[in-house]
């Protein structure tokens, strides 16, 4: 079966359809206000596990959709409790592990939840005050994570004799390092930038601490490893230095990836695969159109389009996003994306014949990033005559730990200079004129808008602050 988000009475809900017939989808949830934040299948496909808050307070509730009984229950059932899915396992298909801060609002205890009944059983009382835990496929809590005053995180191995320190990830590496999972053999898979700049794919033996590099990053952090679902063999890894690209890691997959890359419309992600691993679900970036989902049939190596992410726009010719690299005043390369107004007359170099109004659209985080995928704000603004520029300023994620660290304590300083340099680049290229620039953004982008209008008002005609923090002291003091 295929599960996806689609509007129901104006609100995104989860629909389920036969895998080859999305037009036969049936709505599984009936949320009437806020859409789900995320969802995933249970390992046996009998349930959908949904995380959604009540009113935007970021206290995720766990909703369980039982597809056989056509019921949806809130297994958290307390708007003040934040729930995190800790582990799902094919060995325990009818259960999941979650973390909930019921006992102590600062820390999560670990519970096992029966998916059929919603009943929860406390499995691990977090009296050591770990900020996270790592479980194995049999739902044993094998590691605890403690945050340190210097911003680093220390992982402790939880043995029957007691906890022992296993590894510490310093702050500089923590932001582009990530534990992916622990297997039954005690091998910890993770993206790890320690000892270098980019995040590599590594395996660490929990018993001995031996670290094996499975794949070295080439031009940016490794973001997605593709494993053979049946054998566990590493087939390829994805990076995104400016345009998403795959590196084949298995000789037996080399010919297939050559055929795949010749068939797709543009950059792509492999977002899922069928249980028999004979089909991959792709999310393709399509020029001048919304992104689309497609099936890659591995047996005959054919690409079959499935559905558009924006069906109502699929027949419209949309403005195309252009990947551009912009140099900062101190020599950094800033991966950026420019959308020109729909129907704009262009010069031979691809830039407008006459300057147009420009919106500098700043991403949140700031440790998030922009990429080449379809962006509804870019498309909407370009349709109304604006050029739109999104910049991966220093501190953006995905480009190595050094690029991120260059933004430390520089929110309104060199990070802001990167944005100013990008505006000047657009002026120098003839995209816009110095009196035709606005700034807009969400979260950190909203903060950046306030900085732009406060500190450099001569550069911007106006700004739109979406949920931007205006007081950093108050922001930090309100964080649990």
N, C-alpha and C positions, 0 to 999 in steps of 0.2 A: 504494500500500500504506500501511497504518497501523501504526506501531510504538508500543508502550506497555509500561509496567512492570506486571507482574502476578506474584503469588507462584508459585513452583515449589518444591515440597518445603519450604515455609516461608520461602523467601528470594525477595525481589523480583528478577525476571529480565526480560529484554526479549523480548517476543512480537511477531510480525508477522502481520498479517491482511489479507485483501482490504479495500479501503477502506470497503465497505458491509456487511461481514460480520465484525465483531469476534469473533463466536462461533466462527469457523473459524481462530482464531489458532493459531500454532505457536511453541513456545519456540525462540528463536534462541540464547540463552546458557543456560548451566547452572552459574552460580556457586553454590557451596554454602555460602558464609559471608557475606561482605559484598555488598550490592547495588551496582549502578553508581551513581556520583555524578552522572553526566550522560551523555547520548548524543545524537547527531544523525545525520541522513542525509548521505551523500556527495551531491554535486550531481546525480549521475545516478541516484541511488536504488539503486545496485548493492551498496553497502556501508553498514554502520552503524559510526560512530566512537564509541567508548565510553571514558570516563575513569572509572577505579576504582582505589583504592589497595588495598594488601594487608591491612593490619591497623589502619587508622585513623591512620597516621603522616602522612597528607596528601602522600605522594609518588605523585601520580597516574600510573598506567600507562595507555598507550594500547592498547586492544584493538580489533581490526578484525574485524568479522563479515562474511564473504563469503556473501551470500545465495544465489548460484548454486551454490557448492561446499559450502554448509552447514558452513563452518569458522569458528572464532574463534581468532585468534592474538594473543598479547601482543607488540606491536611495540616496547615499551620493554624488557621482559624484564630489568629490574633494579630491585628494590624500593627501592634507594637513590636512584634517578633520578626527578625530577619532570618530567612532560611537560605542555606546554600547547599546545593547537591554536591556531596563529597565523593561518592563512588556509585557507579552501576557496574554490574558484572554478569556475564553470561552464565557464570556458575551459580548465581543467585538471582534468576530472572524475575522472581515475584517480589523482590525486595529492593530497596535502595538505602544508602547511607546519606544522612543529611546532617548539617550543623545548624543548631538553633540557639539563639541567646535568650532562652526562657528564664533560666535560673539567675543569670548575671547578664545584664544588657551589654556589657563590654566584651564578653567572650562567648563563643558557641560551644555547647556540649554536643556530643555526637549521638544520634539516634538512628535506629533501624526502623524503617517504615514498611509495613505490609501493604503492598499496592492494591490488593483486592479490598481490604477493609479500612485502610487509612490508619490502622492502629500503630502507634509508635512505642518503641522500647528503648530506654536509655542504654547505650552501649559503652560510652566513655565519658566520664565526668571530667570536665576540663579544669580541674583545680590547679594544674601547673600554669594556667593562663596562656596556652598556645594560641597564636593568631590563625593558625591553620594546621591541618593534619593531612597525612598521606596514608591511604588504606590499600591493602592488597586485594586480589580478586576474591578472596574468601572473607572479606570484610574484617580482617584484622587491622587494627590501627598500628602501623609500623613506624611512623615518624610524626614528630610534633615540631612546629615551627614557632620560633620566638622572635619578635621584633626587638631590635636593639636601639639604644639611644642615638647611635650614629647613623641610623637609617638602614643598616645592614639587617639581614635575617640569618639566624642560626637554626639549622636542622638538627634535631636530636633523634637518634635511633632508639626506639622504645622496645627494649628487650625485657624478658621476664625478670632479669636481675635489676632492672632500673634503666633510666634514660642515660645515654652517653652521646656526647657531641659528635656529630657526623661531618657537617660541613657548614661553612659560613659564606654567604654570598654578599659581597660588599655592595653598598648603595649604587656605585657606578655601574656594576654589572646586573643589579637586581631588576632594573627597569626593562632590560631586554633579555632576561633569563626567565625560564618557566618550566616547572615540572609538568610533564605530559602524562605520566602514570607509572605505576609499579606493577610488574607482572608477577606471575606465580613463582618464577625462579628467583625472585628477589633482585631483579634488574630494574633500576630506575632510569626511565627515559626522560630526557629534558633538553630544552634549548638552553645553551650555556655560553656566556661570553667571558667567563673568567679566564684570565691569562691572555686575553686578546681584546679585540674591539668588536667584532661581529659575533652574533649568536650562532654557534655550531650545534648540530644534533649530536648528542652524546648519550652513552649508556654508562651507568655507575653501578657497580656491584655493591649491594647493601651490606653484605657480610664482610667484604675485604676493603671496600672503598676504591677499588681499581676503576679508573675512568678510561673509557674507550671512545674515541671520536668516530662516529658513524658517518658523518658527512660534514665537510668544512664549507663554511659560507664562502661565496666568491665575491660579490659586489655589494651585498646588503645582508641584513639579518635573515637567516632562514625563518620563514613564517609558517610553512605547511610541509610536513613530511607526508609522502604518500606510501602507505604500506600495503602489501598484498594481504587482503583480509584473511585468506586461508593459511598462508605460510608464515606471515609476519615479515617477509623479506622487504627491505627498503627498495622501492622502485625509483622514486624521484623526490626532489625537494623544490619548493617555490621560494623565490626572493622577489622583491619589488624595489629595485634601485630608482626607477622612474616609470618603467613599464614592466608589469608583472612578467616574470620569466621562470621557466622550469629547467632544472639540471637533472638529467637522467643519471641515476646511480646504479642501475642494473643493466648489464649487457643485453639481457633478454627483453628488456622493455625499450631498447633504443629504436628499433624499427617502428614499433607501435607509436611512440611519441612523435616520430617524424611524420607519420601518417596523420596523427591527431592534430599537430600544429599546422599541417597543410589544409586541414578541413575546417578549422574554427574561423569565426569572423574576426576575432581579435584576441586580446589577452583573456585568459580564462583561469578559473579556480575549479578544482575538483572537490565538490562539497559533500559528496556521499557516494556510496557504492552499494550495489545489491549484495545480498547475503552470499550468493554464489560467485561474486566478484566478476561477473560477465558483463556488467554494465556500470559505467561511471556516470554520475549526475554532474553536469558541468554548469557553471554560471559564466556565460560569455559576455564580454563587453563588445557591443555591436556599434560600429561607426554610424553616427547620425540617427541612432535609435536607442530605446531603452535596453538595458541588459536583458538577456533571455536565458532560460534554462534549456538545456539540451541533454539528450542521452548519447553517450558514446558506447556503441555496441562493439565489444572487444573481439568477438569471434570473427565478424566480417569487416571490422574496422570502418564502420559507417557512423556518421553524425546525424542524429534525428532531432530537430528542434521540438521542444516540448511546450513551453509557454513563455509569454513575455512577462517581465516584472511589472510593466505598465501597459496592460492591453489597450487602454483607451488612447495611448500615444503611439502604438505600434505602427500605425499607418501614416503618422506625421513625420515629416522631414525635420529632425531636430538639429540644433546647433551642435557642432562637433567640438569635443574637448581636445586640446592640443597639449601634449607633454612638452614642457620647456625647462631648461636648466638656467637658473639665474645666479650670478655671482654676487656675493655680499662684499661689502667694502673691505673686509679683512680676509677675503680669499676663500670663503666657504662656498661650496656649490649647493644651491637650494633647489631640490626637485619641486617643480611647480606645474600648475595646470591652468590653461587659459581657454576660456570659451568666448568666441566672438558672436556678436548679435546675428540672429537668423537673418539671412538675406543681405548681410553687409557686403558691399563691393570691396574686393581685395586687390592689393598690389601683387606683383610677381613673387614677392617674398612671403605672401600669405597674410600680411597685416592689412588693416583697413586703409582704404584710400584717403579717408578723412578721419580725424580723431573722434571717438565715441565716448559716452560716459562709462566710467569703470567702477565696478563694485569690488573692493578687496574683501573677500569672504574668508574669515579666519577660523580655523578649526579649533575644537575644544581640547581639553586635556590638562596641560599642553602636550602630554606624552602620547597623544593619538597622532594621526597622520591623514593626509589627503592622498587619493590615488586616482587612477584613470577611469574607475567604474562610473556608471551613470550617476549623476548628481541632480536630483530634482530641482534644487535651488538654482544651480547653474542654468539648467534648461529653461526654467520659468523666467529668470531674469533676462536671459539672452533672447527669449521670444518677445520680450518687451523692450528690446533695443539697447540693452546694457551689455558691455563686455564684463566678464567675471574672471577674477584671478584668485586662485588658492595657492598658498605657499607653504611648503614644509620648512618652516623656520627652525633654527637651532632649538633643540629640546624635543623635536618631533620624533616619534618612534619608528623603528624599522631600518634605521641607517647606521646602526652601531652605537656602542655605549659612549664613545667620545663625542659624537654629534649631540647626543642627549645631554651629556654632562656640561657642554658648553652653555647650556641655558640655566645652570644652577645660579640662583640669586640674581638673575639677569632679566626678570620678567618685563620690566619697563625700560630696560637698557639695550643690550645687544640683540635680544630677541625682537624688540621693537624696531631696532635699526634694520634688521633683516626685512621687515615689512616695508619700511620706508625705501630701502634699496630696491625692492621689487616694484613699488609704485614708480620709482624713477626709471627703472628698466622699461616699464610700459609706456612712460612718457617719451623716452628716448626712441623707442621702436615705433612711435606714432600711433599706438593703440588708443591713447587718450591724451588729454591736455591737463596741465597742472591745476586748472580750476574746474575739473569735471570728475573728481574722485570722491567716492564715498566708502565707508568701512562698515562691516557688519559681521556678527558672529555670535555663537552660542557658547555659554559657559566661559572657558578661558577666552574664546573669541569675543564674548561680551565684555570681559575685563579689558581685552586688548582694544576694543572699541572705545571704552572709557578713557584708557591711556592715550589713544590717538587724539581724541577730542580735547583732552585736558592738557597734554604736553606738546602736541604738534598740530594745533588747530589750523595752521596755514596750509597743511597738506590735504585736509579733508573738508569737503563742503558740508557733510552731515554723517551721521552714524546710526546704526540700529543695534542696541545692546539687548541680546536675548539671554536672560538669566545669568548675567555676568556678575561676579563678586566685586563689590566696590570697596570692601574693607577686608584686607588679607588677614589682619589680626583676628577679626571676628570670625572669618572663615575657618581658620585653623583651630581657634578655641572651641568652635561648635562641633568639631570632628570627634567621634568617640575614640 
